[in-house]
Amino acid sequence: MKTIKLILLNTLCFLSLSAHAQKIKIRTGIEVLKEQKFKCLEGKRVGLITNPTGVDNNLKSTIDILHEAPNVQLVALFGPEHGVRGDVHAGDKVDNSADASTGLPVYSLYGKTRKATPDMLKGIDVLVYDIQDIGCRSFTYISTMGLAMEAAAENNIEFVVLDRPNPVGGLKIEGNLVEDNYISFVSQFKIPYLYGLTCGELALMLNGEKMLNKQCKLHIVKMKKWKRDMDYSQTGLQWIPSSPHIPHLIPLYSILLAAYWESWATCQSA
């Protein structure tokens, strides 16, 4: 009953925030990369880790943007959980394939392996990551990012993160650190359950604090106009489902609260 009440209260708070949201359209990493004329990728063979959330402010896919850029050579795609096009159910393995739109090879990072292999990375100079996360440790996209950073370091490949906002803002940090015996793909790193960082900031922390087995050459394409106290409703961006279970923002806030409550209750009963 307490969990239900908390979810309802959280939902009402979200609706209130949405009603008063400042419609400031921030500029995500892909927007800034376009403004910079793709300078950090120019003349390099690019592998892109993304899914349907990787879009610009006009909802054009980062896949298509990089594929069409005259000074960018996009050579491969890498799919996290749910796949590059978001058409795989949660927990189901993602197979290697070819992208129907571009014809590019798509390598799965949620199938037989969850870390890019040397064969997958042959002929790639830089890996680019563009995925909207939800700001909690158990979401697998940050594990995919960390393992991809390790793979990049091990194969002398640059790693670029196109930054995106943390949906619950940059001020909310909640939960204990995961214990050694419970580290897994849904809790890969010793960070709080709600970690209060953008994906670019998290990448900098994982690399800088040596939370990876090997550190990569990392570059963050930062956002513009984003502020730490913004939740997603204040960014002016349209929410793109980060998984089939989170089609709108309200389920996101409820899921985060329920999952945090469940993890706390589990710890208390352990």
Buried (B, 14 or more C-beta within 10 A) or exposed (E): EEBEEBBEEBBEEBEEBBEEBEEEEBBBBBBBBBEEEBEBBEEBBBBBBBBBBBBBBEEBBBBBBBBEBEEBBBBBBBBBBBBBBBEBEEEEEBBEBEBEEBEBBBBBBBBEEBBBEEEBBEEBBBBBBBBBBBBBBBBBBBBBBBBBBBBBBBBEBBBBBBBBBBBBBBEBBBBEEBEEEEEEEEBBBBBBBBBBBBBBBBBBBBBEEEBBEEBBBBBBBBBEEBBBEBBBBBBBBEBBBBBEEBEEBBBBBBBBBBBBBEBBEEEEEE
